[in-house]
Amino acid sequence: MKSLLSTMALLLGVASLSACTAKEVSVHDPVMAKEGDTYYVFSTGPGITFYSSTNMKDWKLEGPVFKAPPTWAKRAAPTFDGHIWAPDVQFHNGKYYLYYSVSGFGKNTSGIGVTVNKTLNPRSPDYRWVDQGMVLQSVPARDDWNAIDPNIVEDGKGGAWMSFGSFWSGLKLVKLNAAWTGLAEPQEWHAIASRTANADVPAGVEAGPGEIEAPFIFKKNGYYYLFASFGLCCRKGDSTYHVVIGRSTSVTGPYVDKKGVDMMKGGGSLLIAGDKDWKGLGHNSAYTMDGKDYLVLHAYETADNYLQKLKIMEMKWDADGWPTVDQADLNKYRSTQLPAK
């Protein structure tokens, strides 16, 4: 009996060790889509990194979206090195649209592009990404905004809008054409959020102190909810990234927080911030899937040298119609990257 108990303890110890050392999905700026019974997560990385899962927990690395760099990337961002930022995935007219950014880090030498596919399943005979080129470009000393971090939202009237932006004068919204591959003409622009005291700052080469980026607009119960990331990312334990939110009954705003403060005047109610276990929470997306609402974001784990990790948290709603998440879910949700076969 003693021998049996020792063997069982050893096996349990090995299982426990394996669970502790299982590799989690390491991503920045995750977005998610579902096709059939499979979920897909796309994230910042060389060529755009993406994963698939049938349960939202165990993920298979599917490789980059782009096998070769977009042909226009070097024109928009001369320092482009194959690293593509902040994708957004949308389903429209029977196809998947994947928006993405190229940029010089800390500069608004940036461009947003879009590539299209009939399916997200890389094993389908229909799988083929066809790049549609650049949608929007920002140029230093010409533009007071940064063409990165795109997100698309429909207005319920047949129109589609792209929110985007990082630092500078803040977050913008521009109407897309009917094909979703360029800007509508005549152009229609709106400023939707800013942390700059004077939103009409002159165009400059440097970002300035306005720590705001990563807009994501989610429709729910008659409101458009604007999520944004305030603070600084990518600084390990010194990261101050956190998610704030405002809402509007119109896609073009104004977006106000719980106190009624316009997000163009620095408003934004806290949704979730870091704690002792997790730092740098942010660059979120939000979805309704399988009858539930989810917040998808990245967070840096203190115990793992601040490695960025995927977090998927159920989003609920308070009596006043504002989203809430449970801070404890940061530790409860643990992804697993399945070993390559």
ZAMARGU-4260 file (C-alpha; in steps of 0.2 Angstrom, whole numbers, plus 5000, padded with zeros to 4 digits):
<rodrens>
0) 5000/5000/5000 | 5014/5012/5005 | 5022/5009/4988 | 5006/5012/4979 | 5003/5028/4988
5) 5021/5034/4984 | 5018/5030/4966 | 5001/5039/4966 | 5009/5054/4974 | 5023/5054/4962
10) 5011/5054/4947 | 5001/5067/4955 | 5017/5078/4957 | 5022/5075/4939 | 5004/5080/4933
15) 5004/5095/4944 | 5021/5100/4938 | 5016/5098/4920 | 5001/5109/4923 | 5011/5123/4931
20) 5024/5122/4917 | 5011/5121/4902 | 5015/5135/4890 | 5002/5148/4889 | 4997/5159/4874
25) 5008/5174/4873 | 5000/5188/4863 | 4999/5207/4862 | 4983/5216/4856 | 4972/5200/4854
30) 4956/5200/4843 | 4944/5185/4841 | 4932/5178/4829 | 4922/5162/4827 | 4919/5151/4812
35) 4909/5136/4814 | 4914/5128/4830 | 4932/5135/4830 | 4938/5151/4838 | 4953/5161/4831
40) 4964/5174/4839 | 4974/5186/4829 | 4988/5196/4837 | 5003/5208/4835 | 5018/5199/4828
45) 5028/5194/4813 | 5016/5193/4799 | 5001/5193/4811 | 5001/5178/4823 | 4986/5168/4824
50) 4979/5153/4834 | 4964/5142/4833 | 4954/5133/4847 | 4938/5123/4849 | 4935/5128/4868
55) 4943/5145/4870 | 4956/5138/4882 | 4968/5126/4871 | 4975/5135/4857 | 4985/5129/4842
60) 4998/5141/4834 | 4993/5142/4815 | 5007/5153/4810 | 5008/5170/4802 | 4994/5177/4791
65) 5007/5185/4779 | 5020/5174/4772 | 5028/5189/4764 | 5027/5207/4769 | 5013/5218/4762
70) 5019/5227/4746 | 5015/5244/4753 | 5022/5243/4770 | 5039/5250/4767 | 5032/5265/4758
75) 5021/5269/4773 | 5034/5264/4787 | 5052/5264/4780 | 5058/5255/4796 | 5045/5241/4794
80) 5053/5224/4799 | 5039/5212/4796 | 5031/5215/4813 | 5013/5219/4810 | 5003/5227/4824
85) 4985/5227/4831 | 4974/5218/4820 | 4955/5218/4819 | 4945/5204/4812 | 4927/5206/4804
90) 4915/5196/4795 | 4906/5205/4781 | 4897/5200/4765 | 4902/5182/4767 | 4921/5186/4769
95) 4933/5189/4783 | 4941/5206/4783 | 4958/5207/4793 | 4963/5225/4797 | 4981/5228/4803
100) 4994/5242/4806 | 5012/5245/4801 | 5022/5258/4810 | 5039/5265/4816 | 5038/5263/4835
105) 5034/5279/4844 | 5031/5288/4828 | 5016/5292/4817 | 5025/5285/4802 | 5011/5273/4800
110) 4998/5265/4789 | 4982/5254/4791 | 4979/5240/4778 | 4966/5226/4776 | 4967/5209/4769
115) 4952/5198/4764 | 4949/5179/4765 | 4934/5167/4762 | 4938/5157/4778 | 4949/5158/4793
120) 4953/5139/4792 | 4970/5137/4785 | 4966/5119/4781 | 4951/5124/4769 | 4954/5124/4750
125) 4946/5141/4750 | 4959/5148/4762 | 4969/5162/4754 | 4972/5180/4761 | 4971/5193/4747
130) 4978/5210/4752 | 4968/5225/4748 | 4982/5237/4751 | 4982/5253/4762 | 4966/5261/4769
135) 4974/5275/4778 | 4991/5283/4781 | 4998/5296/4794 | 5013/5306/4791 | 5024/5315/4804
140) 5023/5334/4804 | 5007/5333/4793 | 4995/5323/4804 | 4991/5326/4822 | 4985/5308/4824
145) 4992/5290/4822 | 4986/5277/4809 | 4987/5262/4820 | 4975/5251/4831 | 4960/5250/4819
150) 4943/5243/4824 | 4928/5242/4813 | 4910/5245/4819 | 4893/5245/4809 | 4881/5259/4812
155) 4865/5250/4809 | 4861/5260/4793 | 4872/5251/4781 | 4888/5261/4785 | 4904/5255/4792
160) 4916/5266/4802 | 4935/5263/4807 | 4941/5269/4824 | 4959/5271/4827 | 4973/5280/4835
165) 4987/5281/4847 | 4994/5296/4857 | 4995/5312/4848 | 4978/5321/4848 | 4969/5305/4852
170) 4956/5293/4844 | 4948/5296/4828 | 4933/5289/4818 | 4932/5289/4799 | 4918/5282/4788
175) 4923/5267/4776 | 4917/5265/4758 | 4905/5252/4753 | 4919/5239/4750 | 4926/5242/4767
180) 4943/5244/4759 | 4945/5263/4758 | 4938/5279/4765 | 4920/5285/4760 | 4920/5300/4749
185) 4916/5313/4753 | 4926/5309/4769 | 4918/5310/4786 | 4929/5311/4801 | 4926/5313/4820
190) 4937/5315/4835 | 4930/5303/4849 | 4943/5303/4863 | 4958/5312/4869 | 4969/5315/4884
195) 4977/5330/4876 | 4972/5347/4884 | 4970/5355/4867 | 4964/5342/4855 | 4969/5354/4841
200) 4988/5352/4844 | 4999/5356/4829 | 5005/5340/4820 | 5022/5334/4827 | 5035/5321/4825
205) 5034/5316/4844 | 5019/5307/4852 | 5017/5319/4867 | 5010/5315/4884 | 4992/5309/4879
210) 4993/5291/4884 | 4978/5284/4875 | 4976/5271/4861 | 4968/5255/4856 | 4949/5260/4853
215) 4936/5246/4851 | 4918/5250/4849 | 4905/5237/4855 | 4886/5238/4852 | 4875/5233/4866
220) 4857/5238/4871 | 4855/5253/4861 | 4873/5260/4865 | 4890/5261/4857 | 4903/5257/4870
225) 4920/5264/4867 | 4934/5255/4875 | 4951/5263/4876 | 4968/5259/4884 | 4976/5273/4895
230) 4993/5272/4901 | 5009/5264/4895 | 5012/5247/4888 | 5027/5237/4885 | 5037/5241/4901
235) 5036/5225/4911 | 5033/5229/4929 | 5032/5248/4925 | 5018/5246/4913 | 5003/5257/4918
240) 4991/5251/4904 | 4972/5249/4909 | 4955/5249/4901 | 4943/5263/4902 | 4926/5265/4894
245) 4913/5277/4888 | 4897/5276/4878 | 4885/5285/4866 | 4869/5282/4858 | 4877/5288/4841
250) 4892/5279/4833 | 4900/5296/4830 | 4899/5301/4849 | 4900/5310/4860 | 4906/5296/4871
255) 4904/5300/4889 | 4909/5290/4905 | 4899/5286/4920 | 4900/5303/4927 | 4895/5311/4911
260) 4913/5317/4906 | 4916/5318/4888 | 4930/5306/4882 | 4936/5321/4871 | 4940/5330/4888
265) 4949/5315/4896 | 4934/5306/4902 | 4934/5287/4904 | 4928/5276/4918 | 4939/5262/4923
270) 4934/5244/4918 | 4950/5235/4923 | 4967/5239/4929 | 4983/5229/4934 | 4986/5221/4951
275) 5000/5213/4960 | 4999/5197/4949 | 4996/5206/4932 | 5002/5222/4925 | 4999/5231/4908
280) 4981/5226/4905 | 4974/5232/4889 | 4972/5233/4871 | 4956/5224/4872 | 4942/5218/4860
285) 4924/5213/4865 | 4912/5201/4858 | 4895/5192/4860 | 4898/5173/4857 | 4888/5158/4862
290) 4876/5169/4871 | 4889/5177/4882 | 4899/5193/4881 | 4918/5192/4882 | 4932/5204/4885
295) 4948/5199/4876 | 4965/5207/4881 | 4983/5204/4886 | 4991/5206/4903 | 5009/5204/4909
300) 5011/5191/4923 | 5022/5196/4937 | 5027/5179/4942 | 5033/5175/4924 | 5045/5190/4922
305) 5030/5200/4915 | 5027/5189/4900 | 5012/5195/4890 | 4997/5182/4890 | 4980/5180/4883
310) 4965/5184/4894 | 4947/5180/4890 | 4935/5186/4903 | 4916/5185/4904 | 4908/5203/4903
315) 4892/5206/4913 | 4882/5222/4915 | 4877/5232/4930 | 4860/5240/4933 | 4864/5256/4924
320) 4870/5246/4908 | 4889/5247/4910 | 4900/5232/4908 | 4909/5224/4922 | 4922/5210/4924
325) 4928/5200/4938 | 4946/5204/4943 | 4948/5186/4949 | 4946/5180/4932 | 4963/5186/4927
330) 4970/5171/4938 | 4956/5159/4934 | 4958/5160/4915 | 4973/5150/4909 | 4976/5147/4891
335) 4987/5132/4885 | 4997/5133/4869 | 4996/5115/4861 | 5012/5108/4856 | 5016/5108/4837
340) 5013/5091/4829
</rodrens>
